[in-house]
Amino acid sequence: MKFKRQVSKMFKELDRDWKKAEVAALNKAAQSAFGHTLKFIREGYNIPLNVLKSHFRFLRATRSNLTVRIYAASRALGYYAKKGDKRLFGVKQLKKGVVGTVRKNIGTYIAGGFISQMPDSGHKGVFVRSSTKSIMKKGKYAGKERQQIKEIFAMNPGLLFVGEIAQEYLERDFKEVFEKEFAR
């Protein structure tokens, strides 16, 4: 009877250790695959890694829940980073607009755009005025009415992760790392 209890206790401990190893391998593989996928995305886009990482949230697996989740934020990237007003996409002011390179070696021209710092929030960005309206006073044109300013955003990094190529890359890398880690 005593021997039977000891054997069942050993199997429970073995099962617990097996589950721990599975969770550790799962988390390590997912973290590695996520990092490699971010590097893969950065090969085509001018986004610093810390800015790209700030748009994703990584939930680890546990013994009770063997799933790893990666959540992407739905907010778009501005042309300037908030901290220290660093340029993200190599934005340049031209005579009649702004050029920024979101994709590597491909400039995006924004007609009528300008670089400015907002007085309320204090952040820099690329802005555009919507079209102007002519004003009539006493039957004559008296200039143009100034319209609202809108901030232009570059892109949503979460959408880069949804693409088929990025998903295939993530799955392939995850399988490779999981097999290595679980074999240990």
CYANA upper distance limits for C-alpha pairs under 8 A (distance plus 0.5 A):
  1 MET  CA      5 ARG  CA      7.00
  2 LYS  CA      6 GLN  CA      6.87
  3 PHE  CA      7 VAL  CA      6.70
  4 LYS  CA      8 SER  CA      6.72
  5 ARG  CA      9 LYS  CA      6.51
  6 GLN  CA     10 MET  CA      6.63
  7 VAL  CA     11 PHE  CA      6.78
  8 SER  CA     12 LYS  CA      6.72
  9 LYS  CA     13 GLU  CA      6.73
 10 MET  CA     14 LEU  CA      6.53
 11 PHE  CA     15 ASP  CA      6.45
 12 LYS  CA     16 ARG  CA      6.60
 13 GLU  CA     17 ASP  CA      6.60
 14 LEU  CA     18 TRP  CA      6.48
 15 ASP  CA     19 LYS  CA      6.65
 16 ARG  CA     20 LYS  CA      6.69
 17 ASP  CA     21 ALA  CA      6.63
 18 TRP  CA     22 GLU  CA      6.66
 19 LYS  CA     23 VAL  CA      6.69
 19 LYS  CA     63 ARG  CA      6.93
 20 LYS  CA     24 ALA  CA      6.59
 20 LYS  CA     63 ARG  CA      7.27
 21 ALA  CA     25 ALA  CA      6.51
 21 ALA  CA    182 PHE  CA      7.36
 22 GLU  CA     26 LEU  CA      6.53
 22 GLU  CA    182 PHE  CA      6.98
 23 VAL  CA     27 ASN  CA      6.63
 23 VAL  CA     61 ALA  CA      6.65
 23 VAL  CA     62 THR  CA      6.64
 23 VAL  CA     63 ARG  CA      6.81
 23 VAL  CA     66 LEU  CA      7.25
 24 ALA  CA     28 LYS  CA      6.56
 25 ALA  CA     29 ALA  CA      6.41
 25 ALA  CA    178 PHE  CA      6.24
 25 ALA  CA    181 GLU  CA      5.59
 25 ALA  CA    182 PHE  CA      5.99
 26 LEU  CA     30 ALA  CA      6.55
 26 LEU  CA     61 ALA  CA      7.64
 26 LEU  CA     66 LEU  CA      8.48
 26 LEU  CA     68 VAL  CA      8.16
 26 LEU  CA    178 PHE  CA      6.65
 27 ASN  CA     31 GLN  CA      6.51
 27 ASN  CA     60 ARG  CA      6.45
 27 ASN  CA     61 ALA  CA      6.67
 27 ASN  CA     68 VAL  CA      7.49
 28 LYS  CA     32 SER  CA      6.57
 28 LYS  CA    177 VAL  CA      8.26
 28 LYS  CA    178 PHE  CA      8.07
 28 LYS  CA    181 GLU  CA      8.13
 29 ALA  CA     33 ALA  CA      6.50
 29 ALA  CA    173 ASP  CA      8.38
 29 ALA  CA    174 PHE  CA      5.77
 29 ALA  CA    175 LYS  CA      8.09
 29 ALA  CA    177 VAL  CA      5.47
 29 ALA  CA    178 PHE  CA      5.46
 29 ALA  CA    181 GLU  CA      7.87
 30 ALA  CA     34 PHE  CA      6.45
 30 ALA  CA     68 VAL  CA      7.52
 30 ALA  CA    174 PHE  CA      6.31
 30 ALA  CA    178 PHE  CA      8.50
 31 GLN  CA     35 GLY  CA      6.70
 32 SER  CA     36 HIS  CA      6.69
 32 SER  CA    173 ASP  CA      8.30
 32 SER  CA    174 PHE  CA      7.84
 32 SER  CA    177 VAL  CA      7.94
 33 ALA  CA     37 THR  CA      6.55
 33 ALA  CA    170 LEU  CA      5.90
 33 ALA  CA    171 GLU  CA      8.08
 33 ALA  CA    173 ASP  CA      5.69
 33 ALA  CA    174 PHE  CA      5.57
 33 ALA  CA    177 VAL  CA      8.18
 34 PHE  CA     38 LEU  CA      6.75
 34 PHE  CA    170 LEU  CA      7.08
 35 GLY  CA     39 LYS  CA      6.86
 36 HIS  CA     40 PHE  CA      6.66
 36 HIS  CA    170 LEU  CA      8.13
 36 HIS  CA    173 ASP  CA      8.20
 37 THR  CA     41 ILE  CA      6.69
 37 THR  CA    166 ALA  CA      6.92
 37 THR  CA    169 TYR  CA      7.03
 37 THR  CA    170 LEU  CA      6.32
 38 LEU  CA     42 ARG  CA      6.68
 38 LEU  CA     49 LEU  CA      8.00
 38 LEU  CA     52 LEU  CA      8.14
 38 LEU  CA     53 LYS  CA      8.49
 39 LYS  CA     43 GLU  CA      6.93
 39 LYS  CA     49 LEU  CA      8.35
 40 PHE  CA     44 GLY  CA      8.13
 40 PHE  CA    166 ALA  CA      8.12
 41 ILE  CA     45 TYR  CA      7.11
 41 ILE  CA    160 LEU  CA      7.61
 41 ILE  CA    161 PHE  CA      8.37
 41 ILE  CA    166 ALA  CA      7.90
 42 ARG  CA     46 ASN  CA      7.03
 42 ARG  CA     47 ILE  CA      6.78
 42 ARG  CA     48 PRO  CA      8.21
 42 ARG  CA     49 LEU  CA      8.06
 44 GLY  CA    103 ARG  CA      6.39
 44 GLY  CA    104 LYS  CA      6.15
 45 TYR  CA    102 VAL  CA      6.42
 45 TYR  CA    103 ARG  CA      4.89
 45 TYR  CA    104 LYS  CA      5.78
 46 ASN  CA     88 LEU  CA      7.66
 46 ASN  CA     89 PHE  CA      6.45
 46 ASN  CA    101 THR  CA      7.68
 46 ASN  CA    102 VAL  CA      6.16
 46 ASN  CA    103 ARG  CA      6.52
 46 ASN  CA    104 LYS  CA      6.37
 47 ILE  CA     51 VAL  CA      7.30
 47 ILE  CA     52 LEU  CA      6.93
 47 ILE  CA     88 LEU  CA      7.03
 47 ILE  CA     89 PHE  CA      7.70
 47 ILE  CA    102 VAL  CA      8.21
 48 PRO  CA     52 LEU  CA      6.80
 48 PRO  CA     88 LEU  CA      7.96
 49 LEU  CA     53 LYS  CA      6.51
 50 ASN  CA     54 SER  CA      6.71
 51 VAL  CA     55 HIS  CA      7.47
 51 VAL  CA     81 ALA  CA      8.44
 52 LEU  CA     56 PHE  CA      7.85
 52 LEU  CA    157 PRO  CA      7.35
 53 LYS  CA     57 ARG  CA      8.40
 55 HIS  CA     72 ALA  CA      6.43
 55 HIS  CA     73 ALA  CA      5.61
 55 HIS  CA     75 ARG  CA      8.34
 55 HIS  CA    157 PRO  CA      7.54
 55 HIS  CA    158 GLY  CA      7.75
 56 PHE  CA     70 ILE  CA      7.23
 56 PHE  CA     71 TYR  CA      6.03
 56 PHE  CA     72 ALA  CA      5.03
 56 PHE  CA     73 ALA  CA      6.45
 56 PHE  CA    158 GLY  CA      8.12
 57 ARG  CA     70 ILE  CA      6.19
 57 ARG  CA     71 TYR  CA      5.49
 57 ARG  CA     72 ALA  CA      6.97
 57 ARG  CA     73 ALA  CA      8.37
 58 PHE  CA     68 VAL  CA      8.07
 58 PHE  CA     69 ARG  CA      6.48
 58 PHE  CA     70 ILE  CA      5.18
 58 PHE  CA     71 TYR  CA      6.94
 59 LEU  CA     68 VAL  CA      6.33
 59 LEU  CA     69 ARG  CA      5.57
 59 LEU  CA     70 ILE  CA      6.80
 60 ARG  CA     67 THR  CA      7.89
 60 ARG  CA     68 VAL  CA      5.62
 60 ARG  CA     69 ARG  CA      7.32
 61 ALA  CA     65 ASN  CA      6.33
 61 ALA  CA     66 LEU  CA      5.52
 61 ALA  CA     67 THR  CA      5.58
 61 ALA  CA     68 VAL  CA      5.48
 61 ALA  CA     69 ARG  CA      8.48
 62 THR  CA     66 LEU  CA      6.26
 62 THR  CA     67 THR  CA      8.17
 72 ALA  CA    157 PRO  CA      8.34
 72 ALA  CA    158 GLY  CA      5.49
 73 ALA  CA    158 GLY  CA      6.83
 74 SER  CA    156 ASN  CA      7.33
 74 SER  CA    158 GLY  CA      7.19
 75 ARG  CA    156 ASN  CA      6.77
 76 ALA  CA    153 PHE  CA      6.70
 76 ALA  CA    154 ALA  CA      7.33
 76 ALA  CA    155 MET  CA      5.73
 76 ALA  CA    156 ASN  CA      4.63
 76 ALA  CA    157 PRO  CA      7.48
 77 LEU  CA    153 PHE  CA      6.31
 77 LEU  CA    154 ALA  CA      6.07
 77 LEU  CA    155 MET  CA      6.01
 77 LEU  CA    156 ASN  CA      6.47
 77 LEU  CA    157 PRO  CA      7.87
 78 GLY  CA    125 GLY  CA      7.11
 78 GLY  CA    126 VAL  CA      8.26
 78 GLY  CA    152 ILE  CA      7.50
 78 GLY  CA    153 PHE  CA      5.03
 78 GLY  CA    154 ALA  CA      6.07
 78 GLY  CA    155 MET  CA      8.14
 79 TYR  CA     87 ARG  CA      7.20
 79 TYR  CA     88 LEU  CA      6.19
 79 TYR  CA     89 PHE  CA      6.56
 79 TYR  CA     91 VAL  CA      7.67
 79 TYR  CA    100 GLY  CA      8.23
 79 TYR  CA    125 GLY  CA      6.33
 79 TYR  CA    126 VAL  CA      6.81
 79 TYR  CA    152 ILE  CA      8.21
 79 TYR  CA    153 PHE  CA      6.80
 79 TYR  CA    154 ALA  CA      6.42
 80 TYR  CA     85 ASP  CA      6.50
 80 TYR  CA     86 LYS  CA      6.34
 80 TYR  CA     87 ARG  CA      5.28
 80 TYR  CA     88 LEU  CA      5.76
 80 TYR  CA     89 PHE  CA      8.05
 80 TYR  CA    124 LYS  CA      6.60
 80 TYR  CA    125 GLY  CA      6.01
 80 TYR  CA    126 VAL  CA      8.38
 81 ALA  CA     85 ASP  CA      5.92
 81 ALA  CA     86 LYS  CA      5.82
 81 ALA  CA     87 ARG  CA      6.81
 81 ALA  CA     88 LEU  CA      6.65
 81 ALA  CA    124 LYS  CA      8.48
 82 LYS  CA     86 LYS  CA      7.85
 82 LYS  CA    123 HIS  CA      6.72
 82 LYS  CA    124 LYS  CA      8.09
 85 ASP  CA    123 HIS  CA      7.42
 85 ASP  CA    124 LYS  CA      6.71
 87 ARG  CA     91 VAL  CA      7.21
 89 PHE  CA    100 GLY  CA      6.01
 89 PHE  CA    101 THR  CA      5.65
 89 PHE  CA    102 VAL  CA      5.88
 90 GLY  CA    100 GLY  CA      6.02
 90 GLY  CA    101 THR  CA      6.38
 91 VAL  CA     98 VAL  CA      7.31
 91 VAL  CA     99 VAL  CA      6.09
 91 VAL  CA    100 GLY  CA      4.69
 91 VAL  CA    101 THR  CA      7.40
 92 LYS  CA     98 VAL  CA      6.18
 92 LYS  CA     99 VAL  CA      5.81
 92 LYS  CA    100 GLY  CA      6.91
 93 GLN  CA     97 GLY  CA      6.82
 93 GLN  CA     98 VAL  CA      5.19
 93 GLN  CA     99 VAL  CA      7.17
 93 GLN  CA    114 PHE  CA      7.05
 93 GLN  CA    115 ILE  CA      7.28
 94 LEU  CA     98 VAL  CA      6.04
 94 LEU  CA     99 VAL  CA      7.82
 96 LYS  CA    111 ALA  CA      6.82
 96 LYS  CA    112 GLY  CA      6.07
 96 LYS  CA    113 GLY  CA      7.88
 97 GLY  CA    109 TYR  CA      7.55
 97 GLY  CA    110 ILE  CA      6.06
 97 GLY  CA    111 ALA  CA      5.03
 97 GLY  CA    112 GLY  CA      4.99
 97 GLY  CA    113 GLY  CA      4.99
 97 GLY  CA    114 PHE  CA      6.64
 98 VAL  CA    109 TYR  CA      6.36
 98 VAL  CA    110 ILE  CA      5.68
 98 VAL  CA    111 ALA  CA      7.18
 98 VAL  CA    112 GLY  CA      7.87
 98 VAL  CA    113 GLY  CA      5.79
 98 VAL  CA    114 PHE  CA      6.58
 98 VAL  CA    115 ILE  CA      8.11
 98 VAL  CA    126 VAL  CA      8.27
 99 VAL  CA    107 GLY  CA      6.55
 99 VAL  CA    108 THR  CA      5.92
 99 VAL  CA    109 TYR  CA      5.03
 99 VAL  CA    110 ILE  CA      6.71
100 GLY  CA    107 GLY  CA      5.97
100 GLY  CA    108 THR  CA      5.73
100 GLY  CA    109 TYR  CA      7.22
101 THR  CA    105 ASN  CA      7.20
101 THR  CA    106 ILE  CA      6.16
101 THR  CA    107 GLY  CA      4.83
101 THR  CA    108 THR  CA      6.33
102 VAL  CA    106 ILE  CA      7.69
102 VAL  CA    107 GLY  CA      7.54
102 VAL  CA    108 THR  CA      7.66
102 VAL  CA    154 ALA  CA      7.35
103 ARG  CA    107 GLY  CA      7.87
112 GLY  CA    128 VAL  CA      6.62
112 GLY  CA    129 ARG  CA      7.94
113 GLY  CA    126 VAL  CA      6.95
113 GLY  CA    127 PHE  CA      6.01
113 GLY  CA    128 VAL  CA      5.16
113 GLY  CA    129 ARG  CA      8.08
114 PHE  CA    126 VAL  CA      6.14
114 PHE  CA    127 PHE  CA      5.96
114 PHE  CA    128 VAL  CA      6.98
115 ILE  CA    124 LYS  CA      7.66
115 ILE  CA    125 GLY  CA      6.27
115 ILE  CA    126 VAL  CA      5.17
115 ILE  CA    127 PHE  CA      6.79
116 SER  CA    124 LYS  CA      6.14
116 SER  CA    125 GLY  CA      6.36
116 SER  CA    126 VAL  CA      7.05
116 SER  CA    127 PHE  CA      7.60
117 GLN  CA    122 GLY  CA      6.43
117 GLN  CA    123 HIS  CA      5.99
117 GLN  CA    124 LYS  CA      4.67
117 GLN  CA    125 GLY  CA      6.91
118 MET  CA    122 GLY  CA      5.47
118 MET  CA    123 HIS  CA      6.16
118 MET  CA    124 LYS  CA      6.84
118 MET  CA    125 GLY  CA      8.35
125 GLY  CA    151 GLU  CA      7.29
125 GLY  CA    152 ILE  CA      8.14
126 VAL  CA    151 GLU  CA      6.39
126 VAL  CA    152 ILE  CA      6.16
126 VAL  CA    153 PHE  CA      8.20
127 PHE  CA    149 ILE  CA      6.88
127 PHE  CA    150 LYS  CA      6.01
127 PHE  CA    151 GLU  CA      4.85
127 PHE  CA    152 ILE  CA      6.07
128 VAL  CA    149 ILE  CA      6.14
128 VAL  CA    150 LYS  CA      5.92
128 VAL  CA    151 GLU  CA      6.94
128 VAL  CA    152 ILE  CA      7.50
129 ARG  CA    147 GLN  CA      6.62
129 ARG  CA    148 GLN  CA      6.27
129 ARG  CA    149 ILE  CA      4.96
129 ARG  CA    150 LYS  CA      6.69
130 SER  CA    147 GLN  CA      6.29
130 SER  CA    148 GLN  CA      6.66
130 SER  CA    149 ILE  CA      7.10
130 SER  CA    150 LYS  CA      7.87
131 SER  CA    147 GLN  CA      7.22
132 THR  CA    144 LYS  CA      6.73
132 THR  CA    145 GLU  CA      6.44
132 THR  CA    146 ARG  CA      6.38
132 THR  CA    147 GLN  CA      6.30
133 LYS  CA    144 LYS  CA      6.02
133 LYS  CA    145 GLU  CA      5.89
133 LYS  CA    146 ARG  CA      7.93
133 LYS  CA    147 GLN  CA      8.29
134 SER  CA    141 TYR  CA      7.24
134 SER  CA    142 ALA  CA      7.89
134 SER  CA    143 GLY  CA      6.48
134 SER  CA    144 LYS  CA      4.87
134 SER  CA    145 GLU  CA      6.63
135 ILE  CA    141 TYR  CA      6.23
135 ILE  CA    142 ALA  CA      6.00
135 ILE  CA    143 GLY  CA      6.34
135 ILE  CA    144 LYS  CA      5.99
135 ILE  CA    145 GLU  CA      6.69
136 MET  CA    140 LYS  CA      5.82
136 MET  CA    141 TYR  CA      5.08
136 MET  CA    142 ALA  CA      6.17
136 MET  CA    143 GLY  CA      8.45
137 LYS  CA    141 TYR  CA      6.82
137 LYS  CA    142 ALA  CA      6.48
156 ASN  CA    160 LEU  CA      7.98
157 PRO  CA    161 PHE  CA      7.54
158 GLY  CA    162 VAL  CA      7.35
159 LEU  CA    163 GLY  CA      7.56
160 LEU  CA    166 ALA  CA      7.96
161 PHE  CA    166 ALA  CA      6.30
161 PHE  CA    167 GLN  CA      7.40
162 VAL  CA    166 ALA  CA      7.41
162 VAL  CA    167 GLN  CA      7.15
163 GLY  CA    167 GLN  CA      6.78
164 GLU  CA    168 GLU  CA      6.59
165 ILE  CA    169 TYR  CA      6.62
166 ALA  CA    170 LEU  CA      6.61
167 GLN  CA    171 GLU  CA      6.69
168 GLU  CA    172 ARG  CA      6.54
169 TYR  CA    173 ASP  CA      6.58
170 LEU  CA    174 PHE  CA      6.48
171 GLU  CA    175 LYS  CA      6.70
172 ARG  CA    176 GLU  CA      6.92
173 ASP  CA    177 VAL  CA      6.74
174 PHE  CA    178 PHE  CA      6.41
175 LYS  CA    179 GLU  CA      6.67
176 GLU  CA    180 LYS  CA      6.99
177 VAL  CA    181 GLU  CA      6.58
178 PHE  CA    182 PHE  CA      6.37
179 GLU  CA    183 ALA  CA      6.57
180 LYS  CA    184 ARG  CA      7.36
